[in-house]
């Protein structure tokens, strides 16, 4: 069970993101790529789904694998609150005269850790749109509360969202990049990086 009920709020989210992206693309200037909230090096996932003219869409490598501990000093298995993974299932787009609508389906899996006595996991994933210069045109975040039943140790569910990007006259839809990942603290990002290097 997901406390935020992502399916029922899907189209409210889609409309909100679409409007925000439209405004950001029209009025907002380039933003610092560091607002993605991730470190540098080895971030980009190997699976990029791209249509003939669609924006590139990918889950960032290290921010797709989140391990959260009960406190900042914990590092062993007994201190894990939960582990979560983010995977993109599919992405497609519809191209208009001045904009492009992108629909993305992801799967989120969350495993309960030994230190999780409350039976819930609080996490946030983000979606960022970048232009051809890797400037962040827009970034938004989605908080989720995942709840476990007494005997439940794992939860898996899909998340869907739609984006409308107002395409600049000097760019093509395929020039835009859409990246997804979990928001993490610097120590969580380091832990994810270390796990992948083993």
N, C-alpha and C positions, 0 to 999 in steps of 0.2 A: 504494500500500500504506500502510495506517495502522498504525503500530507498536502502538497501544493496542488494536487490533482492536475498534472500537466496536460492531459488530454482535453479536459473540459475548458481549459484556458487557452487552448491552441490558437483559435482564430482571433481572440482578443489580443494575444501576443503578436500574431501576424500583422494585424492592422496597426498596432502600436509601432512595431519595428518598421513596417513599410512607410508610415508617416515620418518617423524619426529619420530614416535613411534618406527619404526624399528631401527633408529639410536640411540634413547634414550635407548632402551632396550639392545642394544649391547654395547654401549660405556658409557652411563651415569650411575653414581653411584646413590645410594639412596639419595633422597632429603628430606629436612625437611617437615613433614606433614603440617606445618604452611603455606607453600606456596599455600595451597588450598585457602587461603584468607578468612577463616571462623573461628569463635570462637569455643569454646568447649561446649559440653553438648547439647543433644537433637537435633543433627543435621541430623540424618539419617532418611530418609523417611521410611514409613512402607512397601511400595510396592517395593519388590526386584524381578526383573524378572530374572530367571536363568534357563538355559537349563540343561540337564543331566551333561554336562561337560563344559558349557560355563562360561566365567567370570561373576561374579555378577555385575549387573548394576542397579543403583538407583539414583534418584534425592535426593539431600540433603534436609533435612526438612526445616529449616529456610531460607536457601538461595534460596528456590523455590518461595518465596513470597516477592517481592520487592516493597516498597513504597518510591518514591523519592519526596522530597519537593523542593520548589523554592529556599530556602536558609537554612543554617544549624540551624537557630533559629526558623524556622517555625515548627509547630507541629499540627495545626488544619486542618480541611478538606479544608478550603479555600487556604491553602498553598501547596496543593498536585499538583505536576506536572503530575505524572502518577502512576499507580499501575500495576505491571506485575506479572504473575504467570507462572511457568514452570512445565509441567507434562510429564512424559514418557508414550508414547502410546504402543510401543513394542520394543523388542530387540531380536536379534537372532544372531547365529554365525555359521561359518564354520571352522572346525578344520583341519589344515594341519599337516605335519610331524614335522615342527619346528615353526609354527606360528598359529595364530588364527585370522580370520577376523570377526569383530563384526559390525553389522549394527543396528543403533538406530534411532527411530523416536520419536520426542517429539512434544508437542503442546505448543505454547507460546500465552498467552492472555494479551493484554495491554489495560487498561482503561485510558482515558484522564481525568486529574484532573482540578479543577477550575482555578488553577494558570497557566495552560498551554496555553499561548497566541500564541506560535509559531506553534502549531499544529504538533509537533513531539516529539518523545521520544528517547533518546539516552541511550542504555543499552548494557551490555556485559554479555554473559554467558560463563562459562568455562567447560572444560572436563578434568578430571584428572584420571590417571591410577595408581593404587597402587598395590604393591606386597603383598605377604602373611604376611609380617611384618608391613604392613600399611605404608611403605616407598613410597613416590611419585616417580614413575618411569618417569612420563611425565605429563605435564600440558600445555594446550593450551587455548586460549581465542578467542571468536568470537564477535566482535562489531556489533551492529545492530542499524540502524536508522529507526524507525517506524514513518510513516507519516499519519496524520489524514486529511481527507477532512473537509470542513467547517462544515458540519453537522454530522460528524462521531465522536462518543464518544468511540467506542470500536473496536479493531482489534484482530483477531485470525488467526494464521497461523501455519503450521507445519514446523519443521526443521528436516532434515535428515543428518546423517553423518556416515562415515564408518571408522573403526579403524583396523589397522593390528598390532598385538602385537607379537613381536618375543619372544617366550616362552623360558625361561631359562631351562636348562636341569634338574635342581633340582626341578622344579615346574610343575604343571599341569595348563591348561587353567583356570580351575575353581578356582585356587588359586588367580587369579587377580581380582581386584575390579575396576569398572568404576563408578565414581561419577560425577554428573552434578549439576550446580547451577548458580545463578546470582552473578556477582561480586558486592560487597556491601562495603560501608564505615562501620566503627564500629558502628556509630549511626544508620545506616539503619538496620544492623544486630540486634541491640538491639531493634529497633522498631518492627521488624518481630518477635523476640522472645516474646516481650510483648504482641503482638496481639494473638499469639498462646496460651499464658498462661491465657488469659481472659476467 
